[in-house]
Amino acid sequence: MLLSGAVARGTATFAATNWTAKSVGQFTNVESLRIAMSSVISKSKKRSWMGLPAAVLAMTNMVACTGTDTVTLGAVVQLTGSLAETGRYYRDAYQFTVDRINEAGGITVADKNHKLALKLLDDKSDTKLGTSQHELLLSKDKVNLLLGPFSSNEVLAGSSVAEKYQVPMVQGGGASGQIFSRGYKYVFGTLPAAEDYFGSTVEMLERLTPKAKTVGLVTGDDSFDITLAQGTIARLKKAGLEVVLNQQYSEHTPNLYNILTLIETRVPDVLLVSGHEARAISFIRQAKSRNISPHLLASFTASAATNFRSVLGKDANYAFGMTPWLPTERLKDRWFGDASQFARAYEAKFGYAPNYLAAAAVAAVETHVMAMEAAGTVDPKMVRDAIVKLDFESVYGRVRFGENGQIVLPQTVIQIQNDKVIEIFTDTFINQPLYPVPPWNKRS
């Protein structure tokens, strides 16, 4: 009763100022309406204005449905700091996708045209700062929906804010199972589950000749790598492979020298290495300087990245890796044509080729768009319910989410051969691997 009375008093005051739904249409977004209303409120001394908050909400909803409005997607990304080299994929892919959709006419929600806007904040690769910035995006900047940052640790923190405000976050930067095991309803991920990253690699190992017998696993200590290690160890044991080394390193102060000494001592046939790109590059450089290489295979989660290959040059050859995405023509898309066209346009604009992280970021933006159009509203709860039901094709692949909110996509094993990324294995061999991998001192 108190609320309805407040609305009535506020609405009556609006009527006195002749602010009808039609006249509200002159305001192109919620912020312009708020400013105009603040001016009117400041001139009034009547107690009836106490009913305005609820009336403001009602009028704000009118604005969202009047004429051409703007839907703002917000994201905290790493533009500076230790993760900036990877954060650029998200910054550029988010903006590229928003621009492409707007160039095509924007989106249609309930028969009304909307343009997309992007609000980015730089957390300087600091998880604590990122958490407060997610609060800022929702409480002060009033973004409509959230995209995500890179790294599982960052997504773990940011998605808790999204859940608190009940605003859906669709992110392509966090794959750890910890993100999706908390029962949250407002976080969705376009990266495959971390525990499955080496799944296709292990399956391939079972089919290679000569057959590997021992494996070493080296991972970082963030939530992604913790989940990855747990899933990989289980797969290796099921495949009958002996794990002779399961070693973590600190992402902040990695001691790769000692780990390489352990590898030198235990001599695994297969070496699986996970971690951010900079760590993988450092690992390979140090291994080469000591002529340390596994007898059969080395596999890196970063090896499909363009920077990995450009920095290492010839030393990247023979490295195996995995990726859920490659820029093939078979992946069709409503806005980009196909993945091959997308990759060429992206590289032409930004001067570097996209990897699977960029494609996952594109899919995150497109997920929000498809959900808003399906829901017929930008209301976050209804958009969330529409995301759950989505099933569409994109330059990234087929986008549909499991019950926990995470996408299901297979990993393709790749190998760098003669400076090029070559598809090797999915559930069967696509191309012939260069195997066994020769020691450093015997490579041409």
Secondary structure, DSSP 8 states (H G I E B T S, - for coil): -HHHHHHHHHHHHHHHTT--HHHHTT--SHHHHHHHHHHHHHT---GGGGGHHHHHHHHHHHHHTSSSEEEEEEEEE-SSSTTHHHHHHHHHHHHHHHHHHHHTT-EEETTEEEEEEEEEEE-TT-HHHHHHHHHHHHHTS--SEEE--SSHHHHHHHHHHHHHHT--EEESS---HHHHSS--SSEEESS--GGGTTHHHHHHHTT-SS---EEEEEE-SSHHHHHHHHHHHHHHHHTT-EEEEEEE--SSS--HHHHHHHHHHH--SEEEE-S-HHHHHHHHHHHHHTT---SSEEEETTTTSHHHHHHHGGGGTT-EEEES----TTSEETTTEEHHHHHHHHHHHHSS---HHHHHHHHHHHHHHHHHHHHTS--HHHHHHHHHH--EEETTEEE-B-TTSBB----EEEEEETTEEEEEESSSBSS----S---GGG--
